[in-house]
């Protein structure tokens, strides 16, 4: 079982308390009505799905209920760090520090 640290509750809890909410730091369209159908489709459904370090949004559904961001390795499924929603994407050095 994975343990995920909620940055708001400041505790590690079992993964069953959390819900994945998609890729983090996705730039939202300024004027969605101006997008073509293909552009809107790409915004809604096409994501990087990179192998390795991935920035994700999660929700502590069975805890505080708040959304937060996480850095997770998609190969090992290990969380490097979690941080509050609205905070900037961590640098590679911050991620390396969190892993050590």
C-alpha positions, -999 to 999 in steps of 0.1 A, spaced: 0 0 0 12 35 -9 13 62 17 6 97 5 14 128 25 -13 155 25 4 189 26 -27 204 44 -32 177 71 6 172 73 3 134 77 9 104 56 -23 84 49 -31 53 29 -37 58 -8 -73 47 -5 -81 81 11 -70 99 -21 -83 104 -56 -62 112 -86 -74 144 -103 -53 146 -135 -21 163 -146 -10 194 -126 0 228 -139 -20 225 -171 -24 260 -187 -61 267 -190 -74 285 -221 -80 322 -216 -111 321 -239 -124 285 -242 -152 297 -265 -127 308 -291 -112 273 -294 -120 250 -323 -134 216 -315 -100 199 -321 -83 225 -298 -108 219 -271 -105 181 -275 -68 184 -272 -70 205 -241 -95 182 -224 -80 148 -232 -44 150 -245 -18 149 -217 19 142 -217 17 109 -198 55 111 -195 76 81 -183 94 92 -151 87 123 -131 51 135 -134 33 164 -118 -2 154 -107 -32 168 -89 -47 148 -61 -76 152 -37 -76 140 0 -112 128 -5 -116 109 28 -96 135 49 -96 173 46 -112 171 11 -86 196 -4 -68 194 -37 -30 194 -38 -2 186 -62 23 158 -61 55 148 -79 54 110 -87 77 87 -106 54 68 -130 79 40 -133 84 32 -96 50 47 -85 68 65 -57 59 100 -46 89 123 -44 69 151 -27 35 168 -23 28 205 -21 -2 228 -18 -24 237 -48 -15 271 -63 22 267 -55 46 268 -84 60 237 -99 91 226 -79 125 228 -95 146 197 -101 168 206 -71 138 208 -48 126 174 -61 161 158 -56 162 172 -20 128 158 -12 138 123 -25 169 122 -3 
